[in-house]
Amino acid sequence: MQRALELARLGLGYASPNPMVGCVVVHQERIIGEGWHRQYGGPHAEVNAVESVADKSLLPQSTVYVSLEPCNHWGKTPPCTDLLLQHKPKRVVICNTDSNPRAAGGLQRLQAAGIEVEAGLLEKDGRWLNRRFFTVVEKKRPYIILKWAQTADGFMARSDYSSKWISNAYARQLVHKWRSEEDAILVGSNTARYDNPQLTNRDWPGYPRQPLRVVIDRQLLLHQNLHLFDASYPSICYNLKEDREAPNLTFRQLAADNFLEHLLEDLKGRGVQSVLIEGGPRLFTQLFELGLWDEIRMFVAPHSFGSGIAAPHPQGYLLKKEVLDDNELQWRVRQPW
Ligand SMILES: NC(=O)c1ccc[n+]([C@@H]2O[C@H](COP(=O)([O-])OP(=O)(O)OC[C@H]3O[C@@H](n4cnc5c(N)ncnc54)[C@H](OP(=O)(O)O)[C@@H]3O)[C@@H](O)[C@H]2O)c1
């Protein structure tokens, strides 16, 4: 199952809005096939794993390890449960059952057909791997990662709103990798105004996918010459004023009440499973007040500003600390894992 999870992880940034799934076929303690869900719309892990088995006559005496309950519905591809029923492996071991009611039910059908089924192996690891998917299914909103950099004395910007390069070059490149892994990147209007970010993943070459760029500008006060409005990549500006479509640029009007909840609902409707929110502090404060966050990735740089715009007090539980040269990276989660 460890191998199935490893394979599943290769779908990060590609499988969404589907879950990441890996599958391993074992015959007499030897791996004879493996696969993962490489791309949304493409074959599922079980299909790729079964296809990779050279001698399919071994399947009825094999164990199939799959990191998510085989799907039981027609989505973009046929149900994987049907495929397994066709090849009838001796045993199927599942990491996580599928909490999406549309896809669930595979486990029972396999059992009913006389296949030995076991579920829950490395369940916690699988829940962590697919935390974006499970959040959408269970909380009905995208998974929210808050990312910021702060000085050793706790500031995110100077009082004049200048903040560039608090974190070091390794941290900044890592952020481009993270952008590649999530479906959308969001900033508040002041961050767009003062930092003029491109919100691209240009420093993480190799990933073909650029996430959706998102900005909040309720009164539409931002200058249209900012990078975010350059139409180089799909971008959305959420506001209170107008709905408008231009190539690669959407202006989406939302109700003032519960604005952020509506924004997340709209993103979910666009197939966004996860959003990396890159500030600034006022936006974070709103999100903390509403409990709308799941994970924090916080860089702490060694230098001090003495005064300025304060970073939020880190909330939740510390998951791990990493060292990136002279920066410390803290991962925090809302719930202990
Ligand atoms: N060090 C870092 O990691 C980092 C990261 C990002 C930014 N920064 C710095 O932070 C500074 C800007 O941060 P900031 O805190 O002033 O602004 P900000 O968080 O970028 O902007 C505030 C955002 O919150 C929105 N907002 C406020 N109340 C809201 C509500 N009730 N409902 C919905 N949306 C609401 C605002 O919308 P409206 O515009 O519609 O009011 C705005 O989009 C800049 O100096 C930037 O350089 C530092």
The ligand as an ORCA input file, in Angstrom:
! r2SCAN-3c Opt
* xyz 0 1
  N       5.169     38.588      3.509
  C       4.226     37.991      2.844
  O       4.175     36.768      2.738
  C       3.163     38.822      2.196
  C       2.188     38.169      1.430
  C       1.181     38.935      0.861
  C       1.158     40.299      1.079
  N       2.102     40.892      1.822
  C       2.072     42.332      2.075
  O       0.851     42.613      2.736
  C       0.447     43.927      2.386
  C      -0.998     43.889      1.925
  O      -1.777     43.222      2.877
  P      -3.121     43.826      3.441
  O      -3.441     43.073      4.674
  O      -3.005     45.301      3.527
  O      -4.159     43.556      2.285
  P      -4.654     42.213      1.541
  O      -4.889     41.146      2.524
  O      -3.801     41.969      0.361
  O      -6.022     42.760      1.030
  C      -7.147     42.677      1.878
  C      -8.168     41.863      1.147
  O      -9.151     41.401      2.023
  C     -10.395     41.664      1.441
  N     -11.360     41.774      2.501
  C     -11.276     42.519      3.625
  N     -12.394     42.345      4.360
  C     -13.177     41.489      3.685
  C     -14.452     40.910      3.922
  N     -15.150     41.182      5.021
  N     -14.962     40.072      3.026
  C     -14.262     39.785      1.911
  N     -13.051     40.275      1.625
  C     -12.525     41.117      2.505
  C     -10.190     42.968      0.708
  O     -11.160     43.135     -0.268
  P     -11.391     44.617     -0.883
  O     -10.158     44.980     -1.623
  O     -12.523     44.407     -1.774
  O     -11.653     45.499      0.284
  C      -8.840     42.718      0.089
  O      -8.950     42.004     -1.120
  C       1.354     44.381      1.294
  O       2.332     45.245      1.838
  C       2.013     43.137      0.807
  O       3.303     43.410      0.335
  C       3.110     40.187      2.396
*
